[in-house]
Each structure stands twice: as C-alpha cells, then as structure tokens.
C-alpha cells in the first residue's frame, strides 16, 4: 500500500517591516545637502575645503612726514593766520588746519596759545628790528640816520600789507595780555640800541616812542601821514633847531 503524500505546509508569513516616519533622522552615511540647495539638486560627490581667507588688513594710517622744521613752519603759518584772522581768530586748531598738520603737533610744540603767539610775534619783531638795524648801519651820520629812520617808517612799518597789520595786532594783544609784553619790550630795546649808534640814549628813546606813535596814528587815520611829514617830524624831534 502506498503511503499518503504529506500535505504541503502553509507558507510562513513574515511580519511586515515597520515603516520609517518621514521625520526620521537622515542616514549619516549620506552626504548632507545644504539648506540653501534647490529642490532636485544633488550634493557634490566630494567637497574640496576652501582655503582659509586672508586676514583683514588694517585701515592704512596716515604716513608721518619727516618734518624736522615743523616748529618753525608752525610759527610762519601762525603769522599768516594772524594777518588774515587777527588774534581773536588764531587758535591751535586754525593754525594746524592752515599748516596741514595734526592738531597734536601744535600742542606738542607750544603748550599754550600765548606761547605760540609770542613765538610768532617775536619773529615779526625780529624781522622789523633787523631791517632798522641794517638801515642805520648804512647811515654815515645823524642826519642820514634820521632819513633812514623815515624810510624805515614809510617802507617797513607803514607799507600796505601784513606787516602793519601784525604790528597793530601785537600792540593790541600786548596791552591785554601782560605775558606778551616781553615781546614788545625786547623789540623796543633792540630799536633803541640801533638808534644809539647815532644818538644819545635819551634821544634814542624819544625817537623810538615817536616812531610807535606815528605807526598807530597813520594806521588808524583816514588821512595818513606822508613820508615827507614823517621825515620832518623825526628831524624836529632829534634836531629842534633844524
């Protein structure tokens, strides 16, 4: 008798794999795509690291000029500013701007504005006194010295230009600021010494005072003294019999 064939076994059903939610973490083995990538774009197969960016360069600083004569130049510029704007308009800042230097340069060389004004006015006084000395040195006698003094008045002191303006500015500021009277005093003493080459000390002092008075009178008058009148006044002061 044949044996009955075995019944086919039912296939075993495996349990369904759990579905992965859409919010699951991405596979770390897959390259990440930047957020800014457009849909459908794929990440490059291999990314080459960008070279490090060069460090930012500091903003260029203003080159410092080698200016060993800066102090003298500041004094010269101060005279220009004084002639144009007067003492009231002359400050560390206006001088620095006119000289095209940092403000600290003026305060480095001159601790106060009075110190800077004194240096500027002293240079002006030295220039004027030097002109008088040269004229009187060339005079052969007292009469020629008086003529030379008249020329000094008309051509050096009263000529139109900044010289007269600077002298008047100096007189005014010295009257208000005693610290600057040393400049006018040195100027007067130097003028008197030059006059004493031809005149006694008393006459030299009187002539110097007359010169300063004539400068103020002529500068402030709408009818200035003529060169002939200047010469006549000087001769009458020094030589009354003339």
Residue pairs with C-beta under 8 A, 6 or more apart in sequence:
26 32
31 43
31 44
31 45
31 47
32 43
33 41
33 42
33 43
34 43
37 43
67 73
67 101
70 101
70 105
70 109
71 109
73 99
74 95
74 99
74 101
74 105
74 106
74 109
74 110
74 116
75 116
75 119
75 120
75 123
76 123
77 95
77 98
77 99
78 90
78 95
78 116
78 117
78 119
78 120
79 120
79 123
79 124
79 162
79 166
80 98
80 162
81 89
81 90
81 94
81 95
81 98
82 90
82 117
82 120
82 121
82 165
82 166
82 169
83 162
83 165
83 166
83 169
85 94
86 169
87 117
87 169
87 172
87 173
90 113
90 117
91 113
92 103
92 106
92 107
92 110
92 113
92 116
93 103
95 106
95 116
96 102
96 103
96 105
96 106
99 105
99 106
106 116
109 116
110 116
110 119
114 177
114 179
114 180
117 173
117 180
118 179
118 180
118 182
118 183
121 166
121 169
121 170
121 173
121 180
121 183
122 183
122 186
124 163
124 166
124 167
124 170
125 170
125 183
125 184
125 186
125 187
125 190
128 156
128 157
128 163
128 167
128 187
129 187
129 190
129 191
129 194
131 152
131 156
132 149
132 152
132 156
132 191
132 194
133 190
133 194
135 148
135 149
135 151
135 152
136 145
136 148
136 149
136 194
136 195
136 197
136 198
137 197
138 148
139 145
139 147
139 148
139 197
139 198
141 198
142 198
142 199
142 238
142 239
143 235
143 239
145 195
145 197
145 198
145 199
146 231
146 234
146 235
146 238
146 239
147 231
149 195
149 207
149 211
149 234
150 227
150 230
150 231
150 234
151 227
152 211
153 211
153 214
153 215
153 227
153 230
153 234
154 227
154 230
156 163
157 163
157 164
157 167
157 211
157 215
158 164
158 214
158 215
158 218
158 219
158 224
164 215
164 219
167 215
167 219
168 215
168 216
168 219
170 180
170 183
170 184
171 184
171 212
171 216
173 180
174 180
174 181
174 183
174 184
188 208
188 212
191 208
191 211
192 201
192 204
192 205
192 208
193 204
195 203
195 204
195 207
195 208
196 204
199 207
199 238
203 237
203 238
206 237
206 238
207 234
207 237
207 238
210 233
210 234
210 237
211 234
214 225
214 230
214 233
217 225
218 224
218 225
225 233
235 242
236 242
